[in-house]
């Protein structure tokens, strides 16, 4: 029954009723007035997406059409797609980098930050920690080429631990002392697609020839 002075018809049992995508399951904790009286009844609902609302929904919002979906479905309908968010972030960061005033302020801040004693000490501890060099290598590989450690090891196995062009055998990827013989990731500079693993000389050679098949064939004819 309806009582004047309250927001809801407290006598109505909404259990089982459907409002849009919501089906009322049971009564939730009511909203109380300052003197402890029940001000409005609230309900736990199940959405068609399979989610149950975490907080009770007031009955008047259901009957008036203010609530027809769970919070997740509502947010999903108005949420900006992640790809658009990334594009907007890249545009914003690019605009900042082109701003001379921002670049000057950023350079000054970074210089002062790196000279702080606590930052210097923290950096030394991080660089000297066990396994840091190896973790940094794999992180750089994935961040730059999208190639995980597992994917890298698979490519090494498929190429029998040899350069894809000259057939020279690779050494350890992590060690700094074997830069000339360790595997280097070869990728297309246009599409970013990883093509294979090469030694440093073959990888640099392709770069010098601008990844052009025509120029490489001309070089073969020249050598012959």
Rosetta constraint file for C-alpha pairs under 8 A:
AtomPair CA 1 CA 9 HARMONIC 5.85 0.50
AtomPair CA 1 CA 10 HARMONIC 6.52 0.50
AtomPair CA 1 CA 11 HARMONIC 4.73 0.50
AtomPair CA 1 CA 12 HARMONIC 6.68 0.50
AtomPair CA 2 CA 8 HARMONIC 7.25 0.50
AtomPair CA 2 CA 9 HARMONIC 4.60 0.50
AtomPair CA 2 CA 10 HARMONIC 6.77 0.50
AtomPair CA 2 CA 11 HARMONIC 7.06 0.50
AtomPair CA 3 CA 8 HARMONIC 7.88 0.50
AtomPair CA 3 CA 9 HARMONIC 6.69 0.50
AtomPair CA 3 CA 10 HARMONIC 7.79 0.50
AtomPair CA 6 CA 39 HARMONIC 5.72 0.50
AtomPair CA 6 CA 40 HARMONIC 6.77 0.50
AtomPair CA 7 CA 39 HARMONIC 6.72 0.50
AtomPair CA 7 CA 40 HARMONIC 5.86 0.50
AtomPair CA 7 CA 60 HARMONIC 7.11 0.50
AtomPair CA 8 CA 39 HARMONIC 7.36 0.50
AtomPair CA 8 CA 40 HARMONIC 5.01 0.50
AtomPair CA 8 CA 41 HARMONIC 6.62 0.50
AtomPair CA 8 CA 58 HARMONIC 7.95 0.50
AtomPair CA 8 CA 59 HARMONIC 6.50 0.50
AtomPair CA 8 CA 60 HARMONIC 5.76 0.50
AtomPair CA 9 CA 40 HARMONIC 7.49 0.50
AtomPair CA 9 CA 41 HARMONIC 7.78 0.50
AtomPair CA 9 CA 59 HARMONIC 7.87 0.50
AtomPair CA 9 CA 60 HARMONIC 7.91 0.50
AtomPair CA 10 CA 40 HARMONIC 6.42 0.50
AtomPair CA 10 CA 41 HARMONIC 5.87 0.50
AtomPair CA 14 CA 24 HARMONIC 6.35 0.50
AtomPair CA 14 CA 26 HARMONIC 7.83 0.50
AtomPair CA 14 CA 27 HARMONIC 7.93 0.50
AtomPair CA 14 CA 43 HARMONIC 7.78 0.50
AtomPair CA 14 CA 59 HARMONIC 7.78 0.50
AtomPair CA 15 CA 24 HARMONIC 5.07 0.50
AtomPair CA 15 CA 25 HARMONIC 5.52 0.50
AtomPair CA 15 CA 26 HARMONIC 5.52 0.50
AtomPair CA 15 CA 27 HARMONIC 7.30 0.50
AtomPair CA 16 CA 23 HARMONIC 6.12 0.50
AtomPair CA 16 CA 24 HARMONIC 5.11 0.50
AtomPair CA 16 CA 25 HARMONIC 6.04 0.50
AtomPair CA 17 CA 23 HARMONIC 5.77 0.50
AtomPair CA 17 CA 24 HARMONIC 5.54 0.50
AtomPair CA 18 CA 22 HARMONIC 5.66 0.50
AtomPair CA 18 CA 23 HARMONIC 4.41 0.50
AtomPair CA 18 CA 24 HARMONIC 6.43 0.50
AtomPair CA 19 CA 23 HARMONIC 6.35 0.50
AtomPair CA 19 CA 62 HARMONIC 6.20 0.50
AtomPair CA 19 CA 63 HARMONIC 7.31 0.50
AtomPair CA 19 CA 65 HARMONIC 7.39 0.50
AtomPair CA 19 CA 67 HARMONIC 7.82 0.50
AtomPair CA 19 CA 68 HARMONIC 5.71 0.50
AtomPair CA 20 CA 65 HARMONIC 7.96 0.50
AtomPair CA 20 CA 68 HARMONIC 4.56 0.50
AtomPair CA 20 CA 69 HARMONIC 6.79 0.50
AtomPair CA 21 CA 47 HARMONIC 5.41 0.50
AtomPair CA 21 CA 48 HARMONIC 5.36 0.50
AtomPair CA 21 CA 68 HARMONIC 5.60 0.50
AtomPair CA 21 CA 69 HARMONIC 5.37 0.50
AtomPair CA 21 CA 70 HARMONIC 7.94 0.50
AtomPair CA 22 CA 45 HARMONIC 5.85 0.50
AtomPair CA 22 CA 46 HARMONIC 5.51 0.50
AtomPair CA 22 CA 47 HARMONIC 4.53 0.50
AtomPair CA 22 CA 48 HARMONIC 6.56 0.50
AtomPair CA 22 CA 68 HARMONIC 5.93 0.50
AtomPair CA 22 CA 69 HARMONIC 5.93 0.50
AtomPair CA 22 CA 70 HARMONIC 7.25 0.50
AtomPair CA 23 CA 45 HARMONIC 5.33 0.50
AtomPair CA 23 CA 46 HARMONIC 5.23 0.50
AtomPair CA 23 CA 47 HARMONIC 6.43 0.50
AtomPair CA 24 CA 43 HARMONIC 6.57 0.50
AtomPair CA 24 CA 44 HARMONIC 6.07 0.50
AtomPair CA 24 CA 45 HARMONIC 4.29 0.50
AtomPair CA 24 CA 46 HARMONIC 6.41 0.50
AtomPair CA 25 CA 43 HARMONIC 7.41 0.50
AtomPair CA 25 CA 44 HARMONIC 5.69 0.50
AtomPair CA 25 CA 45 HARMONIC 5.20 0.50
AtomPair CA 25 CA 46 HARMONIC 6.59 0.50
AtomPair CA 26 CA 43 HARMONIC 5.95 0.50
AtomPair CA 26 CA 44 HARMONIC 5.43 0.50
AtomPair CA 26 CA 45 HARMONIC 7.21 0.50
AtomPair CA 27 CA 41 HARMONIC 7.47 0.50
AtomPair CA 27 CA 42 HARMONIC 6.16 0.50
AtomPair CA 27 CA 43 HARMONIC 4.47 0.50
AtomPair CA 27 CA 44 HARMONIC 5.96 0.50
AtomPair CA 27 CA 56 HARMONIC 7.99 0.50
AtomPair CA 28 CA 41 HARMONIC 7.47 0.50
AtomPair CA 28 CA 42 HARMONIC 5.25 0.50
AtomPair CA 28 CA 43 HARMONIC 4.67 0.50
AtomPair CA 28 CA 44 HARMONIC 5.54 0.50
AtomPair CA 28 CA 56 HARMONIC 5.46 0.50
AtomPair CA 29 CA 41 HARMONIC 7.41 0.50
AtomPair CA 29 CA 42 HARMONIC 6.31 0.50
AtomPair CA 29 CA 43 HARMONIC 7.70 0.50
AtomPair CA 29 CA 56 HARMONIC 6.99 0.50
AtomPair CA 30 CA 38 HARMONIC 6.34 0.50
AtomPair CA 30 CA 39 HARMONIC 7.31 0.50
AtomPair CA 30 CA 40 HARMONIC 5.93 0.50
AtomPair CA 30 CA 41 HARMONIC 4.70 0.50
AtomPair CA 30 CA 42 HARMONIC 5.35 0.50
AtomPair CA 31 CA 38 HARMONIC 6.03 0.50
AtomPair CA 31 CA 39 HARMONIC 5.49 0.50
AtomPair CA 31 CA 40 HARMONIC 5.36 0.50
AtomPair CA 31 CA 41 HARMONIC 6.49 0.50
AtomPair CA 31 CA 42 HARMONIC 7.22 0.50
AtomPair CA 32 CA 36 HARMONIC 5.45 0.50
AtomPair CA 32 CA 37 HARMONIC 5.45 0.50
AtomPair CA 32 CA 38 HARMONIC 4.56 0.50
AtomPair CA 32 CA 39 HARMONIC 4.97 0.50
AtomPair CA 32 CA 40 HARMONIC 7.14 0.50
AtomPair CA 33 CA 37 HARMONIC 5.39 0.50
AtomPair CA 33 CA 38 HARMONIC 6.26 0.50
AtomPair CA 33 CA 39 HARMONIC 5.43 0.50
AtomPair CA 40 CA 58 HARMONIC 6.85 0.50
AtomPair CA 40 CA 59 HARMONIC 7.50 0.50
AtomPair CA 41 CA 58 HARMONIC 6.03 0.50
AtomPair CA 41 CA 59 HARMONIC 6.08 0.50
AtomPair CA 42 CA 56 HARMONIC 5.25 0.50
AtomPair CA 42 CA 57 HARMONIC 5.03 0.50
AtomPair CA 42 CA 58 HARMONIC 4.15 0.50
AtomPair CA 42 CA 59 HARMONIC 5.51 0.50
AtomPair CA 43 CA 56 HARMONIC 4.84 0.50
AtomPair CA 43 CA 57 HARMONIC 5.08 0.50
AtomPair CA 43 CA 58 HARMONIC 6.30 0.50
AtomPair CA 43 CA 59 HARMONIC 6.62 0.50
AtomPair CA 44 CA 52 HARMONIC 7.27 0.50
AtomPair CA 44 CA 53 HARMONIC 6.39 0.50
AtomPair CA 44 CA 54 HARMONIC 7.88 0.50
AtomPair CA 44 CA 55 HARMONIC 7.16 0.50
AtomPair CA 44 CA 56 HARMONIC 4.94 0.50
AtomPair CA 44 CA 57 HARMONIC 6.49 0.50
AtomPair CA 45 CA 52 HARMONIC 5.87 0.50
AtomPair CA 45 CA 53 HARMONIC 5.92 0.50
AtomPair CA 45 CA 56 HARMONIC 7.60 0.50
AtomPair CA 45 CA 57 HARMONIC 7.63 0.50
AtomPair CA 46 CA 50 HARMONIC 6.56 0.50
AtomPair CA 46 CA 51 HARMONIC 5.86 0.50
AtomPair CA 46 CA 52 HARMONIC 4.47 0.50
AtomPair CA 46 CA 53 HARMONIC 6.53 0.50
AtomPair CA 46 CA 70 HARMONIC 7.89 0.50
AtomPair CA 47 CA 51 HARMONIC 5.47 0.50
AtomPair CA 47 CA 52 HARMONIC 6.22 0.50
AtomPair CA 47 CA 53 HARMONIC 7.61 0.50
AtomPair CA 47 CA 69 HARMONIC 6.36 0.50
AtomPair CA 47 CA 70 HARMONIC 5.88 0.50
AtomPair CA 49 CA 73 HARMONIC 7.72 0.50
AtomPair CA 51 CA 70 HARMONIC 7.46 0.50
AtomPair CA 52 CA 70 HARMONIC 7.61 0.50
AtomPair CA 53 CA 70 HARMONIC 6.02 0.50
AtomPair CA 53 CA 71 HARMONIC 7.27 0.50
AtomPair CA 57 CA 61 HARMONIC 7.08 0.50
AtomPair CA 57 CA 62 HARMONIC 7.41 0.50
AtomPair CA 57 CA 67 HARMONIC 7.98 0.50
AtomPair CA 58 CA 62 HARMONIC 6.87 0.50
AtomPair CA 59 CA 63 HARMONIC 6.37 0.50
AtomPair CA 60 CA 64 HARMONIC 5.89 0.50
AtomPair CA 61 CA 65 HARMONIC 6.08 0.50
AtomPair CA 61 CA 66 HARMONIC 4.89 0.50
AtomPair CA 61 CA 67 HARMONIC 5.57 0.50
AtomPair CA 62 CA 66 HARMONIC 6.20 0.50
AtomPair CA 62 CA 67 HARMONIC 5.31 0.50
AtomPair CA 62 CA 68 HARMONIC 6.83 0.50
AtomPair CA 69 CA 73 HARMONIC 6.09 0.50
AtomPair CA 69 CA 74 HARMONIC 6.10 0.50
AtomPair CA 70 CA 74 HARMONIC 6.26 0.50
AtomPair CA 71 CA 75 HARMONIC 6.00 0.50
AtomPair CA 72 CA 76 HARMONIC 5.98 0.50
AtomPair CA 73 CA 77 HARMONIC 6.22 0.50
AtomPair CA 74 CA 78 HARMONIC 6.68 0.50
AtomPair CA 75 CA 79 HARMONIC 5.65 0.50
AtomPair CA 80 CA 84 HARMONIC 6.66 0.50
AtomPair CA 80 CA 85 HARMONIC 6.62 0.50
AtomPair CA 81 CA 85 HARMONIC 6.35 0.50
AtomPair CA 82 CA 86 HARMONIC 6.19 0.50
AtomPair CA 83 CA 87 HARMONIC 6.22 0.50
AtomPair CA 84 CA 88 HARMONIC 6.11 0.50
AtomPair CA 85 CA 89 HARMONIC 6.12 0.50
AtomPair CA 86 CA 90 HARMONIC 6.13 0.50
AtomPair CA 87 CA 91 HARMONIC 6.22 0.50
AtomPair CA 88 CA 92 HARMONIC 6.13 0.50
AtomPair CA 89 CA 93 HARMONIC 6.10 0.50
AtomPair CA 90 CA 94 HARMONIC 5.97 0.50
AtomPair CA 91 CA 95 HARMONIC 6.10 0.50
AtomPair CA 92 CA 96 HARMONIC 6.31 0.50
AtomPair CA 93 CA 97 HARMONIC 6.22 0.50
AtomPair CA 94 CA 98 HARMONIC 6.39 0.50
AtomPair CA 95 CA 99 HARMONIC 6.54 0.50
AtomPair CA 96 CA 102 HARMONIC 6.45 0.50
AtomPair CA 96 CA 103 HARMONIC 7.62 0.50
AtomPair CA 97 CA 102 HARMONIC 7.10 0.50
AtomPair CA 97 CA 103 HARMONIC 6.18 0.50
AtomPair CA 98 CA 103 HARMONIC 7.51 0.50
AtomPair CA 99 CA 103 HARMONIC 6.22 0.50
AtomPair CA 100 CA 104 HARMONIC 6.15 0.50
AtomPair CA 101 CA 105 HARMONIC 6.30 0.50
AtomPair CA 102 CA 106 HARMONIC 5.98 0.50
AtomPair CA 103 CA 107 HARMONIC 6.01 0.50
AtomPair CA 104 CA 108 HARMONIC 6.25 0.50
AtomPair CA 105 CA 109 HARMONIC 6.14 0.50
AtomPair CA 106 CA 110 HARMONIC 6.06 0.50
AtomPair CA 107 CA 111 HARMONIC 6.15 0.50
AtomPair CA 108 CA 112 HARMONIC 6.33 0.50
AtomPair CA 109 CA 113 HARMONIC 6.01 0.50
AtomPair CA 110 CA 114 HARMONIC 6.12 0.50
AtomPair CA 111 CA 115 HARMONIC 6.51 0.50
AtomPair CA 112 CA 116 HARMONIC 6.73 0.50
AtomPair CA 113 CA 119 HARMONIC 7.26 0.50
AtomPair CA 114 CA 119 HARMONIC 6.13 0.50
AtomPair CA 114 CA 120 HARMONIC 6.60 0.50
AtomPair CA 115 CA 119 HARMONIC 7.10 0.50
AtomPair CA 115 CA 120 HARMONIC 6.64 0.50
AtomPair CA 116 CA 120 HARMONIC 6.27 0.50
AtomPair CA 117 CA 121 HARMONIC 6.18 0.50
AtomPair CA 118 CA 122 HARMONIC 6.05 0.50
AtomPair CA 119 CA 123 HARMONIC 6.03 0.50
AtomPair CA 120 CA 124 HARMONIC 6.27 0.50
AtomPair CA 121 CA 125 HARMONIC 6.31 0.50
AtomPair CA 122 CA 126 HARMONIC 6.20 0.50
AtomPair CA 123 CA 127 HARMONIC 6.15 0.50
AtomPair CA 124 CA 128 HARMONIC 6.06 0.50
AtomPair CA 125 CA 129 HARMONIC 6.03 0.50
AtomPair CA 126 CA 132 HARMONIC 7.15 0.50
AtomPair CA 127 CA 132 HARMONIC 6.24 0.50
AtomPair CA 127 CA 133 HARMONIC 7.46 0.50
AtomPair CA 128 CA 132 HARMONIC 7.22 0.50
AtomPair CA 131 CA 135 HARMONIC 6.21 0.50
AtomPair CA 132 CA 136 HARMONIC 6.00 0.50
AtomPair CA 133 CA 137 HARMONIC 6.26 0.50
AtomPair CA 133 CA 174 HARMONIC 7.67 0.50
AtomPair CA 134 CA 138 HARMONIC 6.46 0.50
AtomPair CA 134 CA 174 HARMONIC 6.18 0.50
AtomPair CA 135 CA 139 HARMONIC 6.07 0.50
AtomPair CA 136 CA 140 HARMONIC 6.03 0.50
AtomPair CA 137 CA 141 HARMONIC 6.18 0.50
AtomPair CA 137 CA 174 HARMONIC 6.96 0.50
AtomPair CA 138 CA 142 HARMONIC 6.27 0.50
AtomPair CA 138 CA 148 HARMONIC 7.13 0.50
AtomPair CA 138 CA 149 HARMONIC 6.23 0.50
AtomPair CA 139 CA 143 HARMONIC 5.96 0.50
AtomPair CA 140 CA 144 HARMONIC 5.88 0.50
AtomPair CA 141 CA 145 HARMONIC 5.80 0.50
AtomPair CA 141 CA 146 HARMONIC 6.88 0.50
AtomPair CA 141 CA 147 HARMONIC 5.97 0.50
AtomPair CA 141 CA 148 HARMONIC 7.07 0.50
AtomPair CA 142 CA 146 HARMONIC 4.27 0.50
AtomPair CA 142 CA 147 HARMONIC 4.53 0.50
AtomPair CA 142 CA 148 HARMONIC 5.25 0.50
AtomPair CA 142 CA 149 HARMONIC 7.80 0.50
AtomPair CA 143 CA 147 HARMONIC 7.77 0.50
AtomPair CA 145 CA 187 HARMONIC 7.95 0.50
AtomPair CA 145 CA 192 HARMONIC 7.34 0.50
AtomPair CA 145 CA 193 HARMONIC 7.88 0.50
AtomPair CA 145 CA 194 HARMONIC 7.01 0.50
AtomPair CA 147 CA 151 HARMONIC 5.93 0.50
AtomPair CA 147 CA 152 HARMONIC 6.35 0.50
AtomPair CA 148 CA 152 HARMONIC 6.12 0.50
AtomPair CA 149 CA 153 HARMONIC 6.20 0.50
AtomPair CA 150 CA 154 HARMONIC 6.18 0.50
AtomPair CA 151 CA 155 HARMONIC 6.32 0.50
AtomPair CA 152 CA 156 HARMONIC 6.29 0.50
AtomPair CA 153 CA 157 HARMONIC 6.21 0.50
AtomPair CA 154 CA 158 HARMONIC 6.18 0.50
AtomPair CA 155 CA 159 HARMONIC 6.15 0.50
AtomPair CA 155 CA 196 HARMONIC 7.13 0.50
AtomPair CA 155 CA 197 HARMONIC 7.39 0.50
AtomPair CA 156 CA 160 HARMONIC 6.06 0.50
AtomPair CA 156 CA 161 HARMONIC 4.95 0.50
AtomPair CA 156 CA 162 HARMONIC 7.45 0.50
AtomPair CA 156 CA 197 HARMONIC 7.50 0.50
AtomPair CA 157 CA 161 HARMONIC 6.03 0.50
AtomPair CA 159 CA 163 HARMONIC 7.20 0.50
AtomPair CA 159 CA 164 HARMONIC 6.73 0.50
AtomPair CA 161 CA 169 HARMONIC 5.94 0.50
AtomPair CA 161 CA 170 HARMONIC 5.62 0.50
AtomPair CA 162 CA 167 HARMONIC 5.11 0.50
AtomPair CA 162 CA 168 HARMONIC 5.29 0.50
AtomPair CA 162 CA 169 HARMONIC 4.37 0.50
AtomPair CA 162 CA 170 HARMONIC 5.54 0.50
AtomPair CA 162 CA 198 HARMONIC 7.80 0.50
AtomPair CA 163 CA 167 HARMONIC 4.57 0.50
AtomPair CA 163 CA 168 HARMONIC 5.21 0.50
AtomPair CA 163 CA 169 HARMONIC 6.41 0.50
AtomPair CA 163 CA 170 HARMONIC 6.90 0.50
AtomPair CA 163 CA 183 HARMONIC 7.26 0.50
AtomPair CA 163 CA 197 HARMONIC 6.16 0.50
AtomPair CA 163 CA 198 HARMONIC 4.55 0.50
AtomPair CA 163 CA 199 HARMONIC 5.56 0.50
AtomPair CA 164 CA 196 HARMONIC 6.80 0.50
AtomPair CA 164 CA 197 HARMONIC 6.11 0.50
AtomPair CA 164 CA 198 HARMONIC 5.51 0.50
AtomPair CA 165 CA 198 HARMONIC 6.81 0.50
AtomPair CA 165 CA 202 HARMONIC 6.81 0.50
AtomPair CA 166 CA 202 HARMONIC 7.27 0.50
AtomPair CA 168 CA 181 HARMONIC 7.95 0.50
AtomPair CA 168 CA 199 HARMONIC 7.32 0.50
AtomPair CA 169 CA 181 HARMONIC 7.32 0.50
AtomPair CA 170 CA 181 HARMONIC 5.36 0.50
AtomPair CA 170 CA 182 HARMONIC 5.01 0.50
AtomPair CA 170 CA 183 HARMONIC 5.81 0.50
AtomPair CA 170 CA 199 HARMONIC 7.30 0.50
AtomPair CA 171 CA 178 HARMONIC 6.59 0.50
AtomPair CA 171 CA 181 HARMONIC 5.57 0.50
AtomPair CA 171 CA 182 HARMONIC 4.71 0.50
AtomPair CA 171 CA 183 HARMONIC 7.28 0.50
AtomPair CA 172 CA 178 HARMONIC 7.05 0.50
AtomPair CA 172 CA 182 HARMONIC 5.78 0.50
AtomPair CA 173 CA 178 HARMONIC 7.95 0.50
AtomPair CA 173 CA 182 HARMONIC 5.14 0.50
AtomPair CA 173 CA 183 HARMONIC 6.16 0.50
AtomPair CA 175 CA 179 HARMONIC 7.41 0.50
AtomPair CA 178 CA 182 HARMONIC 5.88 0.50
AtomPair CA 179 CA 200 HARMONIC 7.59 0.50
AtomPair CA 180 CA 199 HARMONIC 7.06 0.50
AtomPair CA 180 CA 200 HARMONIC 5.76 0.50
AtomPair CA 180 CA 201 HARMONIC 7.68 0.50
AtomPair CA 181 CA 199 HARMONIC 5.94 0.50
AtomPair CA 181 CA 200 HARMONIC 6.86 0.50
AtomPair CA 182 CA 199 HARMONIC 6.42 0.50
AtomPair CA 182 CA 200 HARMONIC 7.52 0.50
AtomPair CA 183 CA 197 HARMONIC 5.74 0.50
AtomPair CA 183 CA 198 HARMONIC 5.61 0.50
AtomPair CA 183 CA 199 HARMONIC 5.29 0.50
AtomPair CA 183 CA 200 HARMONIC 7.25 0.50
AtomPair CA 184 CA 197 HARMONIC 5.44 0.50
AtomPair CA 184 CA 198 HARMONIC 5.22 0.50
AtomPair CA 184 CA 199 HARMONIC 5.77 0.50
AtomPair CA 184 CA 200 HARMONIC 6.20 0.50
AtomPair CA 184 CA 203 HARMONIC 7.04 0.50
AtomPair CA 185 CA 194 HARMONIC 7.09 0.50
AtomPair CA 185 CA 195 HARMONIC 7.82 0.50
AtomPair CA 185 CA 196 HARMONIC 6.17 0.50
AtomPair CA 185 CA 197 HARMONIC 4.81 0.50
AtomPair CA 185 CA 198 HARMONIC 6.45 0.50
AtomPair CA 185 CA 203 HARMONIC 7.99 0.50
AtomPair CA 186 CA 194 HARMONIC 6.01 0.50
AtomPair CA 186 CA 195 HARMONIC 5.64 0.50
AtomPair CA 186 CA 196 HARMONIC 5.40 0.50
AtomPair CA 186 CA 197 HARMONIC 5.66 0.50
AtomPair CA 186 CA 198 HARMONIC 6.42 0.50
AtomPair CA 186 CA 203 HARMONIC 6.38 0.50
AtomPair CA 187 CA 192 HARMONIC 5.89 0.50
AtomPair CA 187 CA 193 HARMONIC 5.43 0.50
AtomPair CA 187 CA 194 HARMONIC 4.13 0.50
AtomPair CA 187 CA 195 HARMONIC 5.15 0.50
AtomPair CA 187 CA 196 HARMONIC 7.13 0.50
AtomPair CA 188 CA 192 HARMONIC 4.93 0.50
AtomPair CA 188 CA 193 HARMONIC 5.34 0.50
AtomPair CA 188 CA 194 HARMONIC 6.46 0.50
AtomPair CA 188 CA 195 HARMONIC 6.97 0.50
AtomPair CA 189 CA 193 HARMONIC 7.86 0.50
AtomPair CA 198 CA 202 HARMONIC 6.03 0.50
AtomPair CA 198 CA 203 HARMONIC 5.61 0.50
AtomPair CA 199 CA 203 HARMONIC 6.07 0.50
AtomPair CA 200 CA 204 HARMONIC 6.02 0.50
AtomPair CA 201 CA 205 HARMONIC 5.97 0.50
AtomPair CA 202 CA 206 HARMONIC 6.29 0.50
AtomPair CA 203 CA 207 HARMONIC 6.53 0.50
AtomPair CA 204 CA 208 HARMONIC 6.21 0.50
AtomPair CA 205 CA 209 HARMONIC 6.26 0.50
AtomPair CA 206 CA 210 HARMONIC 6.17 0.50
AtomPair CA 206 CA 211 HARMONIC 5.22 0.50
AtomPair CA 206 CA 212 HARMONIC 7.96 0.50
AtomPair CA 207 CA 211 HARMONIC 5.91 0.50
AtomPair CA 209 CA 215 HARMONIC 6.41 0.50
AtomPair CA 209 CA 216 HARMONIC 6.67 0.50
AtomPair CA 212 CA 216 HARMONIC 6.32 0.50
AtomPair CA 213 CA 217 HARMONIC 6.12 0.50
AtomPair CA 214 CA 218 HARMONIC 6.27 0.50
AtomPair CA 215 CA 219 HARMONIC 6.21 0.50
AtomPair CA 216 CA 220 HARMONIC 6.32 0.50
AtomPair CA 217 CA 221 HARMONIC 6.28 0.50
AtomPair CA 218 CA 222 HARMONIC 6.09 0.50
AtomPair CA 219 CA 223 HARMONIC 6.20 0.50
AtomPair CA 220 CA 224 HARMONIC 6.21 0.50
